[in-house]
Amino acid sequence: MRLMGLEAIYPKPKTSRPHPEHKIYPYLLRGLAIKRPNHVWTADITYIPMRRGFMYLVAVMDWYSRKVLSWRLGNTLDADFCVEAVENAINQYGTPEIFNTDQGSQFTSKAFTDVLVSHGIKISMDGRGRVQDNIFIERLWWTLKYQYLYLWSFDDEKQLRQGLDQWFRFYNQERFHQSLDNLTPDEVYFDLPHPFERAA
């Protein structure tokens, strides 16, 4: 069914439920020209069914290069695995000017926003129900699911983690993007020479 693009129509876990007591920040990216790495980072959560049970996956992406900077798996929708992912990205790559997410309770939680505020990062949040506000990470999920996850079956978290580690390495280091002039996210993020220039 997945290969044919068919899906069962049963309720799926909602990964972006807002929390009524959490602060919502304005969307800062409208009309903004993003022309360099670490200008804007974004994060999102998706749901991954397995042979037995399911996991949640969060990824932190650099908007300009599409590079996945960090990712984590969780078995609940608390904020801990999201905080861990963003802290790991900051430790490895420094800080962005702006961090954009949806209004899900994990990203509006004090634990998550405090990390951003403590590093002087401006916080931006999508409008309610506006998937297009975070389009690049939505494309990442589509690519990951239809070109990898839906073609395999995972027995447990360890197996899933190993598979995702390999796939994200491929995505960052080997998968060319037409929108990036047929460069990989790593080549754009690290400003590496174009493959044709390296071959010359």
C-alpha positions as a Python dict, from the first residue, in 0.01 Angstrom:
ca = {
    (1, 'M'): (0, 0, 0),
    (2, 'R'): (277, 241, 89),
    (3, 'L'): (457, 187, -242),
    (4, 'M'): (133, 276, -423),
    (5, 'G'): (84, 587, -212),
    (6, 'L'): (-221, 444, -34),
    (7, 'E'): (-280, 507, 335),
    (8, 'A'): (-529, 381, 589),
    (9, 'I'): (-753, 657, 719),
    (10, 'Y'): (-731, 607, 1093),
    (11, 'P'): (-634, 873, 1345),
    (12, 'K'): (-259, 927, 1361),
    (13, 'P'): (-62, 1071, 1652),
    (14, 'K'): (-63, 1449, 1645),
    (15, 'T'): (297, 1562, 1679),
    (16, 'S'): (221, 1935, 1679),
    (17, 'R'): (-34, 1983, 1956),
    (18, 'P'): (-2, 2332, 2109),
    (19, 'H'): (5, 2382, 2486),
    (20, 'P'): (-242, 2653, 2599),
    (21, 'E'): (-3, 2791, 2862),
    (22, 'H'): (310, 2811, 2646),
    (23, 'K'): (424, 3133, 2480),
    (24, 'I'): (385, 3148, 2102),
    (25, 'Y'): (644, 3348, 1908),
    (26, 'P'): (581, 3531, 1577),
    (27, 'Y'): (688, 3393, 1238),
    (28, 'L'): (1005, 3580, 1138),
    (29, 'L'): (1082, 3431, 796),
    (30, 'R'): (818, 3597, 577),
    (31, 'G'): (1003, 3784, 302),
    (32, 'L'): (1342, 3702, 457),
    (33, 'A'): (1628, 3625, 216),
    (34, 'I'): (1823, 3333, 362),
    (35, 'K'): (2162, 3339, 192),
    (36, 'R'): (2408, 3168, 424),
    (37, 'P'): (2445, 2866, 653),
    (38, 'N'): (2347, 2916, 1018),
    (39, 'H'): (2116, 3206, 932),
    (40, 'V'): (1804, 2998, 1002),
    (41, 'W'): (1768, 2653, 1154),
    (42, 'T'): (1444, 2463, 1174),
    (43, 'A'): (1316, 2155, 1358),
    (44, 'D'): (1019, 1924, 1335),
    (45, 'I'): (891, 1591, 1468),
    (46, 'T'): (752, 1299, 1270),
    (47, 'Y'): (598, 964, 1363),
    (48, 'I'): (765, 636, 1259),
    (49, 'P'): (566, 310, 1280),
    (50, 'M'): (771, -6, 1333),
    (51, 'R'): (693, -377, 1324),
    (52, 'R'): (598, -353, 1691),
    (53, 'G'): (513, -10, 1823),
    (54, 'F'): (639, 324, 1701),
    (55, 'M'): (894, 599, 1766),
    (56, 'Y'): (906, 976, 1722),
    (57, 'L'): (1188, 1137, 1527),
    (58, 'V'): (1300, 1499, 1562),
    (59, 'A'): (1549, 1659, 1321),
    (60, 'V'): (1729, 1994, 1328),
    (61, 'M'): (1802, 2130, 979),
    (62, 'D'): (1997, 2425, 842),
    (63, 'W'): (1746, 2604, 618),
    (64, 'Y'): (1999, 2736, 362),
    (65, 'S'): (2190, 2413, 294),
    (66, 'R'): (1917, 2160, 393),
    (67, 'K'): (2181, 1985, 604),
    (68, 'V'): (2043, 1775, 889),
    (69, 'L'): (2254, 1898, 1180),
    (70, 'S'): (2118, 1666, 1447),
    (71, 'W'): (1840, 1414, 1508),
    (72, 'R'): (1706, 1211, 1798),
    (73, 'L'): (1448, 938, 1856),
    (74, 'G'): (1196, 940, 2139),
    (75, 'N'): (919, 706, 2251),
    (76, 'T'): (709, 986, 2403),
    (77, 'L'): (620, 1337, 2292),
    (78, 'D'): (785, 1515, 2582),
    (79, 'A'): (1042, 1786, 2509),
    (80, 'D'): (1353, 1600, 2629),
    (81, 'F'): (1459, 1443, 2298),
    (82, 'C'): (1400, 1775, 2117),
    (83, 'V'): (1614, 1963, 2369),
    (84, 'E'): (1886, 1701, 2331),
    (85, 'A'): (1878, 1736, 1951),
    (86, 'V'): (1911, 2115, 1952),
    (87, 'E'): (2183, 2112, 2218),
    (88, 'N'): (2378, 1860, 2011),
    (89, 'A'): (2344, 2076, 1697),
    (90, 'I'): (2465, 2386, 1884),
    (91, 'N'): (2760, 2197, 2034),
    (92, 'Q'): (2866, 2073, 1691),
    (93, 'Y'): (2787, 2369, 1464),
    (94, 'G'): (2752, 2684, 1674),
    (95, 'T'): (2432, 2889, 1680),
    (96, 'P'): (2193, 3016, 1415),
    (97, 'E'): (2054, 3368, 1409),
    (98, 'I'): (1694, 3239, 1396),
    (99, 'F'): (1538, 2906, 1495),
    (100, 'N'): (1201, 2822, 1337),
    (101, 'T'): (955, 2551, 1447),
    (102, 'D'): (584, 2482, 1453),
    (103, 'Q'): (375, 2557, 1762),
    (104, 'G'): (394, 2205, 1905),
    (105, 'S'): (418, 2180, 2283),
    (106, 'Q'): (772, 2039, 2264),
    (107, 'F'): (902, 2350, 2084),
    (108, 'T'): (703, 2602, 2291),
    (109, 'S'): (809, 2437, 2618),
    (110, 'K'): (1025, 2638, 2856),
    (111, 'A'): (1291, 2366, 2845),
    (112, 'F'): (1327, 2408, 2467),
    (113, 'T'): (1292, 2786, 2434),
    (114, 'D'): (1529, 2846, 2728),
    (115, 'V'): (1808, 2676, 2530),
    (116, 'L'): (1752, 2913, 2239),
    (117, 'V'): (1716, 3224, 2454),
    (118, 'S'): (2030, 3140, 2653),
    (119, 'H'): (2229, 3139, 2326),
    (120, 'G'): (2080, 3464, 2198),
    (121, 'I'): (1887, 3290, 1918),
    (122, 'K'): (1573, 3458, 1783),
    (123, 'I'): (1270, 3230, 1800),
    (124, 'S'): (1029, 3201, 1507),
    (125, 'M'): (715, 2985, 1490),
    (126, 'D'): (492, 2885, 1200),
    (127, 'G'): (133, 3004, 1184),
    (128, 'R'): (-122, 2746, 1302),
    (129, 'G'): (-184, 2488, 1031),
    (130, 'R'): (65, 2647, 789),
    (131, 'V'): (275, 2353, 668),
    (132, 'Q'): (431, 2572, 397),
    (133, 'D'): (601, 2786, 666),
    (134, 'N'): (841, 2496, 731),
    (135, 'I'): (842, 2346, 381),
    (136, 'F'): (1201, 2220, 366),
    (137, 'I'): (1175, 1991, 665),
    (138, 'E'): (836, 1868, 541),
    (139, 'R'): (1014, 1770, 216),
    (140, 'L'): (1280, 1594, 422),
    (141, 'W'): (1013, 1382, 591),
    (142, 'W'): (855, 1293, 257),
    (143, 'T'): (1192, 1189, 114),
    (144, 'L'): (1292, 991, 422),
    (145, 'K'): (962, 802, 439),
    (146, 'Y'): (900, 727, 72),
    (147, 'Q'): (1260, 660, -29),
    (148, 'Y'): (1366, 469, 282),
    (149, 'L'): (1139, 404, 581),
    (150, 'Y'): (839, 270, 387),
    (151, 'L'): (1066, 26, 201),
    (152, 'W'): (1193, -144, 518),
    (153, 'S'): (1056, -288, 837),
    (154, 'F'): (1229, -221, 1169),
    (155, 'D'): (1205, -460, 1464),
    (156, 'D'): (1329, -233, 1740),
    (157, 'E'): (1477, 107, 1826),
    (158, 'K'): (1837, -11, 1783),
    (159, 'Q'): (1771, -130, 1428),
    (160, 'L'): (1584, 190, 1343),
    (161, 'R'): (1860, 407, 1491),
    (162, 'Q'): (2128, 230, 1287),
    (163, 'G'): (1925, 264, 969),
    (164, 'L'): (1857, 633, 1026),
    (165, 'D'): (2223, 700, 1100),
    (166, 'Q'): (2321, 553, 762),
    (167, 'W'): (2041, 733, 578),
    (168, 'F'): (2116, 1076, 723),
    (169, 'R'): (2485, 1032, 635),
    (170, 'F'): (2379, 953, 278),
    (171, 'Y'): (2139, 1248, 272),
    (172, 'N'): (2401, 1498, 394),
    (173, 'Q'): (2706, 1367, 211),
    (174, 'E'): (2591, 1199, -110),
    (175, 'R'): (2236, 1297, -209),
    (176, 'F'): (2239, 1577, -467),
    (177, 'H'): (1966, 1842, -461),
    (178, 'Q'): (1849, 2018, -777),
    (179, 'S'): (1757, 2321, -569),
    (180, 'L'): (2118, 2334, -445),
    (181, 'D'): (2267, 2336, -798),
    (182, 'N'): (2311, 1957, -773),
    (183, 'L'): (2530, 1985, -464),
    (184, 'T'): (2489, 1790, -141),
    (185, 'P'): (2385, 1961, 183),
    (186, 'D'): (2737, 1914, 323),
    (187, 'E'): (2894, 2078, 17),
    (188, 'V'): (2670, 2380, 54),
    (189, 'Y'): (2693, 2404, 433),
    (190, 'F'): (3073, 2378, 442),
    (191, 'D'): (3112, 2579, 117),
    (192, 'L'): (3306, 2299, -50),
    (193, 'P'): (3410, 2331, -417),
    (194, 'H'): (3161, 2213, -679),
    (195, 'P'): (3233, 1850, -786),
    (196, 'F'): (3314, 1966, -1141),
    (197, 'E'): (3565, 2217, -1004),
    (198, 'R'): (3728, 1949, -786),
    (199, 'A'): (3762, 1720, -1087),
    (200, 'A'): (3929, 1985, -1302),
}
